[in-house]
Amino acid sequence: MTSLTTNAVVEKTASEKENFFYGFSVNGDEVFCREAYENANGLLAHLDNVGALLEEMLKMADLTRVEVHGPPEELEKLKAPLAHF
């Protein structure tokens, strides 16, 4: 994955109102994305905002794990929308 691609996603995420932080780190050939949102709606808005860039990134790398943490009522809102992950 190129830094140009990760930089583009970070820049696009900067305008999201319910985003607390968003960034990438690299360990060898693995790239980790760490992000936090105020609530489930913030995460869903993020996915809508960066959808095209995420599709581009997934052509270059395999998604090996997704973890979502939060209160049960917020996690419930994400089950259906994130089922494809």
C-alpha angles and dihedrals in degrees: 000000000000124000087233089066095045091045090052091054093046091050093048091049093053092082095053109115098206096046116109097183140344131183149129134242129187130217111179107303094345125094119200125199116203119190141156134197136191091240145336092285089058091055092046091049089051093052090050091048097049100029096117093046091047090054089052092050093049089058088063101039142027119245104228103173142007121192123186120185129186147098114325093246091056093044090053089059089057101048098089098036093049097040092106091061 
